[in-house]
Amino acid sequence: MFCPNCGTKNEDEALFCGNCGTRLVIDVPQETPVQESVPAEPEATSAQENVPAESEATPEQESAPAESEETPVQESAPAEPESAPVQESVPVQPQQTFGQQPVQPAQFTGQTFGQQPVNNKPARFPKGIIAIVAAGVAVIAAIIIFVCVGNNVTDYKKTAKQYVKAVAECEWNDAYSLINLPDGEFLTKEAFINVHADATGEKVEKMAADDIVSTYSKMPGNKAVKVGYITDSGMQYNDVYLTVANKHYMLFFKKYKVSAENLVVKDVTIKVPKGLTLYINDVIVGDGYKSDASKNGNGSSDEYVIPYLFNGKNNIKVTGEFIEDYTTQLYAAHDEDTFTVGTYNAKYVNSKLEELKTQARTDVDAIINAVQAKKDYSAIADRVCKEEKKNIESAYKNIYDSYNDKYKTVSNLKISKFTASIADTSFRVDSDDGCPVIKVSIKLGYTYKIQYSGSDKANDKNNNNNSAYIYYKYEDGKWKINSMYLGFGFY
């Protein structure tokens, strides 16, 4: 027999549960309305008389159950079967018979009723086993999350739709992050935004992506997807080509990005006049990109070969210490395109031109002072270009010999008038090595005394309308004399 309170199995003849002490019921009729007739008070639970719930009890009837309650308690464990009829009338709620809640197992042991106690406590596993099981569950959950997240992030169709949506809505920051760009310092996000500066976008709704078969998609690691979407203009379609990024996502998953094949051009050559600095998309172009222009028969320009540029408009800027910044846009459309910044594009800074005119006056003064002091060419050598040493030395010697002629004596040479002007304000590259060259035209006036051999009289002389010039070349960060004609003559 099983206890109705705790479920413990007991002997068929037992009157009380060996585990919790609950009084046991034998063959209680299903139709007996005992529980419905039980009064609210716990003392009126005796089933000796089957009283209807709606009948009114007399005082004698109220006291009768109390006497019947003691009868089963005194018969603690009779072995006679005659007690069976008494048990049939016992109510199902024995706890109320004892006037208390079910008693703990420790208070009613099996020894009281001649039985061994039954242990119904749940089995306890060692803490170590529980920790191992918990760790295993956590690992399995992490693996499931890892796989789900990895598959979601590396879904190439999802990437294609994200890219198409970003481009259609002109979200260039988002689009840039989805492109598998090669390493190139000029492929900046700012440059990508600038390429599409004139684009206008539309809101995208309802997108779908399907694989398409193409020559590109047949190559290992590539995918081709047709993305359809709806805008205010109607249904739109775009073909998107994707490739596996160089690095796998989370080490295991293939991460696809949009191929840059149609977005960049390769090996664009940009020619810039020597002595100037080139910027592309606000990034300075260093000497590492220079090619040997002299081998191509062009020594007047520096040539830069740029490995990658965005297909479209790229900002070009050329600067120098003595020119105004020149900016333009290079539209790169094909591999191995060539773009040239001409010397006519560069304009001298007016302040630098004024400095050069002042320098011309200083150089002329230095030359005539060296001549009068009977100094050789070394006195002015630091003002001259290295490669033009012989030509300038020859010009200096002519002035020196004319002034220090053995058949006459020239003295007191002074500059009385000096007017310098820039002959050509456009940027010029006349030298063989391609360095910038500028011509300063001079109107020169000077006075001196001359006395010929055998004469005891010195005459005052002047020349107020002498034409002269100096060509300057920009060498090693300085303007130096490249050639000159000063027109000094002493007669």
VEXNUKOL-5655 format. One record per residue (C-alpha): x, y, z; residue in one letter. Coordinates in steps of 0.2 Angstrom, whole numbers, padded with zeros to 4 digits, always signed. Each point is the difference from the previous one (the first is absolute). Layout:
XYZA/...
% end
This chain:
+0000+0000+0000M/+0007+0018-0004F/-0002+0014+0011C/-0012+0014-0007P/+0011+0013+0008N/+0018-0004-0004C/-0002-0015-0012G/+0010-0012+0010T/-0004-0019-0002K/-0006-0008+0016N/-0006-0017+0005E/-0018-0004-0005D/-0006-0002+0018E/+0009+0016+0006A/-0012+0014+0008L/+0013+0014+0000F/+0014+0005-0013C/+0017-0006+0006G/+0008+0015-0007N/-0011+0015+0004C/-0013-0007+0012G/-0015+0003-0010T/-0015-0011+0004R/-0003-0012-0015L/-0017-0002-0008V/-0005-0018-0007I/-0013-0002-0014D/-0008+0017+0002V/-0016+0001-0011P/+0002+0012-0014Q/-0018+0006+0002E/+0001+0004+0018T/-0003+0018+0003P/+0010+0001+0015V/+0011+0015-0004Q/-0015+0010-0005E/-0009-0002+0017S/+0015+0004+0010V/-0004+0016+0011P/+0012+0015-0001A/+0007-0005+0018E/+0014-0012+0000P/-0008-0010+0014E/-0015-0005-0010A/+0009-0012-0011T/-0006-0016+0007S/-0008-0012-0013A/-0009-0011+0013Q/-0017+0008-0006E/-0002+0005-0017N/-0009+0017+0002V/-0006+0010-0015P/+0008+0017-0002A/-0017+0009+0001E/-0007-0009+0016S/+0000+0010+0016E/+0010-0009+0014A/-0007-0001+0018T/+0011+0002+0015P/+0000-0018+0003E/+0006-0003-0018Q/+0014+0013+0002E/+0007-0010+0014S/-0001-0017-0008A/+0014+0002-0012P/+0011+0006+0015A/-0002-0017+0008E/+0003-0009-0016S/+0016+0009-0003E/+0008-0008+0015E/-0004-0018-0005T/+0012-0002-0015P/+0014+0008+0010V/-0001-0012+0014Q/+0000-0015-0012E/+0018+0005-0006S/+0004-0016-0010A/-0013-0014+0002P/+0004-0015-0011A/-0019-0006+0000E/-0008+0002-0017P/-0016+0006+0009E/+0006+0017+0000S/-0001+0001-0018A/-0019+0007+0000P/+0006+0014+0011V/+0013+0005-0012Q/-0012+0001-0014E/-0009+0015+0008S/+0015+0009+0004V/+0002+0017-0010P/+0014+0003-0013V/+0008+0014+0011Q/+0009-0009+0014P/+0010+0016+0004Q/-0015+0008+0006Q/-0004-0015+0011T/+0017+0003+0009F/-0003+0019+0000G/+0016+0004-0008Q/+0010+0001-0016Q/+0008-0016-0007P/+0014-0005+0013V/+0018-0001-0006Q/+0007-0017-0004P/+0011+0001+0015A/-0014+0000+0012Q/-0008-0016-0007F/+0013-0013-0004T/-0002-0017-0006G/+0005-0007+0017Q/-0016+0007+0007T/-0011-0011-0011F/+0012-0014-0002G/+0007+0005-0017Q/+0016+0007-0006Q/+0000+0018-0005P/-0001+0005-0018V/+0013+0013-0007N/-0009+0011-0013N/+0013+0014-0001K/+0006+0004-0017P/+0017-0006-0005A/+0014+0013+0001R/+0014+0000-0013F/+0018+0005+0005P/+0003+0019-0003K/+0014-0005-0012G/-0011-0010-0012I/-0013+0015+0001I/+0014+0012-0005A/+0005-0011-0015I/-0017-0002-0006V/-0003+0019+0001A/+0016+0003-0009A/-0005-0012-0013G/-0017+0008-0003V/+0009+0017-0001A/+0012-0006-0013V/-0014-0007-0010I/-0010+0016+0001A/+0015+0010-0005A/+0003-0011-0015I/-0018+0002-0006I/+0001+0019+0003I/+0017+0001-0009F/-0006-0010-0015V/-0016+0011-0001C/+0009+0016+0001V/+0014-0005-0012G/-0013-0006-0013N/-0010+0016+0002N/+0015+0012-0002V/+0008-0010-0014T/-0016-0001-0010D/+0006+0006-0017Y/-0018+0004-0006K/-0003+0010+0015K/+0016+0010-0003T/-0005+0003-0018A/-0017+0007+0005K/+0008+0011+0013Q/+0012+0007-0013Y/-0013+0003-0013V/-0011+0009+0013K/+0014+0011+0006A/+0005+0005-0017V/-0018+0004-0005A/-0003+0010+0016E/+0017+0009-0002C/+0006-0007+0017E/+0018+0000-0006W/+0008-0004+0017N/-0010-0016+0001D/+0004-0005-0019A/+0019+0003+0003Y/+0000-0012+0014S/-0007-0014-0011L/+0013+0001-0014I/+0015-0012+0000N/+0012+0014-0005L/+0019-0003-0004P/+0013+0008+0011D/+0002+0018-0007G/+0003+0015+0010E/-0010+0011-0012F/-0016-0011+0002L/-0006+0009+0015T/-0018+0001+0006K/+0001+0019-0004E/+0005-0004-0018A/-0014-0012-0002F/-0013+0013+0006I/+0008+0013-0011N/-0002-0012-0015V/-0019+0000+0003H/-0002+0017+0006A/-0012+0005-0014D/-0011-0016+0002A/-0018+0001+0006T/-0009-0014+0009G/-0017-0007+0002E/-0008-0010+0015K/+0001-0019-0003V/-0014-0012+0004E/-0003-0019-0002K/+0017-0008-0005M/+0003-0017-0007A/+0016-0008-0006A/+0003-0015-0011D/+0016-0009-0007D/+0004+0003-0018I/+0012-0010-0011V/+0015+0010-0007S/+0018-0002-0005T/+0004+0009+0016Y/-0010-0011+0011S/+0008-0016-0007K/+0017+0005+0007M/+0004-0007+0017P/-0005+0011+0015G/-0011+0011-0010N/-0019+0003+0000K/-0012+0009-0012A/-0016+0006+0006V/-0015+0010-0008K/-0008+0011+0013V/-0018+0007-0004G/-0008+0014+0010Y/-0013+0013-0001I/+0002+0019+0001T/-0012+0014-0004D/+0007-0001-0018S/-0006-0018-0001G/+0008-0017+0000M/+0019+0000-0001Q/+0013-0014-0003Y/+0019+0000+0003N/+0012-0014-0003D/+0013-0001+0015V/+0016-0010-0001Y/+0007-0006+0016L/+0016-0008+0005T/+0007-0008+0016V/+0009+0012+0011A/+0019-0003+0003N/-0004-0004+0018K/-0013-0013+0005H/-0013+0006+0012Y/+0003-0007+0018M/+0013-0012-0008L/-0012-0012-0007F/-0014+0009-0010F/+0003+0007-0018K/-0004+0018+0001K/-0006+0007-0017Y/+0003+0018-0005K/-0005+0010-0016V/+0014-0002-0013S/+0010+0016-0004A/+0002-0006-0017E/-0011+0013-0008N/+0003+0013+0013L/+0018+0004-0001V/+0013+0002-0014V/+0018-0005+0000K/+0017+0008-0004D/-0005+0018-0004V/+0014+0011-0005T/+0000+0018+0005I/+0013+0012-0006K/+0005+0016+0010V/+0012+0014-0004P/+0017-0003+0010K/+0002+0008+0016G/-0019-0001+0005L/-0009-0011+0012T/-0015-0011-0005L/-0015-0004+0011Y/-0013-0013-0005I/-0016+0001+0010N/+0009+0010+0014D/+0013-0013+0002V/+0018+0005-0005I/+0008-0010-0014V/+0018-0005+0006G/+0015-0004-0010D/-0004-0019+0001G/-0012+0002-0014Y/+0012+0009-0012K/+0005-0008-0016S/+0016+0005-0009D/-0008+0013-0012A/+0017+0004-0008S/+0000-0018-0008K/-0016+0004-0009N/+0008+0016-0007G/-0008+0012+0011N/+0011+0008+0013G/-0011+0015+0003S/-0013-0009+0010S/-0001-0012+0015D/-0010-0015-0004E/-0010-0009+0013Y/-0008-0017-0003V/-0015-0003+0012I/-0004-0019+0003P/-0019+0003+0004Y/-0012+0015-0002L/-0019+0000+0001F/-0009-0001-0016N/-0006+0018-0002G/+0005+0017+0006K/+0015+0002+0011N/+0007+0016+0007N/+0017+0005-0006I/+0010+0014+0008K/+0017+0007-0005V/+0010+0011+0012T/+0017+0008+0001G/+0009+0013+0010E/-0002+0013-0013F/-0016-0004-0009I/-0018+0002+0004E/-0009-0017+0004D/-0007-0007-0015Y/-0015-0012+0002T/-0009-0010-0013T/-0010-0016-0002Q/+0007-0016-0008L/-0014-0011-0007Y/+0008-0017+0000A/-0009-0012-0011A/+0012-0013-0007H/+0015-0009+0005D/+0017+0008-0004E/-0008+0017-0004D/+0012+0015+0000T/-0004+0017+0006F/+0012+0015-0001T/+0000+0016+0010V/+0008+0013-0012G/+0012+0014+0004T/-0013+0012-0005Y/-0011-0006+0014N/+0012+0006+0013A/+0000+0018+0004K/+0014+0009+0010Y/-0004+0008+0017V/+0001+0019-0002N/+0010+0001+0017S/+0013-0012-0007K/+0002+0009-0016L/+0003+0016+0010E/+0013-0009+0010E/+0009-0006-0015L/+0001+0018-0008K/+0008+0005+0017T/+0012-0015-0001Q/+0005+0006-0018A/+0005+0017+0006R/+0010-0008+0014T/+0009-0012-0012D/+0005+0014-0012V/+0007+0010+0015D/+0010-0015+0005A/+0007-0002-0017I/+0006+0018-0003I/+0007+0001+0018N/+0010-0016-0003A/+0006+0007-0017V/+0006+0016+0008Q/+0009-0009+0014A/+0009-0010-0013K/-0007-0017+0007K/-0002-0015-0011D/-0015-0010-0004Y/+0000-0009+0016S/-0007+0015+0009A/-0017-0003-0009I/+0000-0018-0002A/-0012-0004+0013D/-0013+0010-0010R/+0001-0011-0015V/-0007-0016-0005C/+0012-0014+0000K/-0002-0006-0017E/+0002+0018-0007E/+0016+0004+0008K/+0010+0001-0016K/-0012+0012-0009N/-0002+0011+0015I/+0019+0000+0003E/+0003+0006-0018S/-0013+0014+0001A/+0008+0006+0017Y/+0017+0000-0008K/-0006+0011-0014N/-0006+0013+0012I/+0016-0002+0011Y/+0012+0002-0015D/-0010+0015-0007S/+0001+0009+0017Y/+0018-0005+0004N/+0008+0003-0018D/+0018+0004+0000K/-0002+0014-0012Y/-0012+0010+0010K/-0005+0003+0018T/-0018-0002+0005V/-0006+0005+0017S/-0015+0006+0011N/-0012-0012-0009L/-0018+0003+0007K/-0018-0006-0004I/-0010+0016-0003S/-0016-0008-0006K/-0007-0018+0001F/-0017-0006-0005T/-0004-0018+0000A/-0015-0009-0007S/-0006-0018-0003I/+0001-0003-0018A/-0013-0014+0001D/-0011-0003+0014T/-0005-0017-0005S/+0009-0015+0007F/+0014-0005-0011R/+0011-0015-0002V/+0014+0004-0012D/+0014-0009+0008S/+0006-0017-0006D/-0003-0008+0017D/-0018+0006+0001G/+0003+0012+0014C/-0011+0016+0000P/+0008+0015-0008V/-0005+0018+0000I/+0007+0015-0009K/+0003+0017+0009V/+0001+0014-0013S/+0011+0015+0006I/+0001+0018-0005K/+0017+0005+0006L/+0008+0017+0003G/+0018+0003+0007Y/+0014+0012+0001T/+0019-0001+0001Y/+0016+0009-0003K/+0013-0005-0014I/+0017+0006-0003Q/+0010-0007-0015Y/+0019-0004+0001S/+0010+0015-0005G/-0013+0012+0005S/+0000+0011+0016D/-0019+0003+0001K/-0014-0012+0005A/-0017+0002-0008N/-0017-0003+0008D/-0011-0012-0009K/-0018-0007+0001N/-0011-0012-0008N/-0018+0003+0004N/-0009-0011-0012N/+0009-0017+0000N/-0011-0016-0002S/+0005-0015+0010A/-0008-0016+0006Y/+0003-0015+0012I/-0007-0017-0002Y/-0004-0009+0017Y/-0002-0018+0003K/-0007-0008+0015Y/+0013-0012+0007E/+0002-0008+0017D/-0014+0011+0007G/+0007+0017-0006K/+0000+0011-0015W/+0017+0000-0008K/+0007+0009-0016I/-0001-0012-0015N/+0006+0013-0013S/+0002+0019-0001M/+0004+0015-0010Y/+0003+0016+0009L/+0007+0010-0015G/+0013+0009+0010F/+0012+0010-0012G/+0014+0012+0005F/+0005+0012-0014Y/
% end
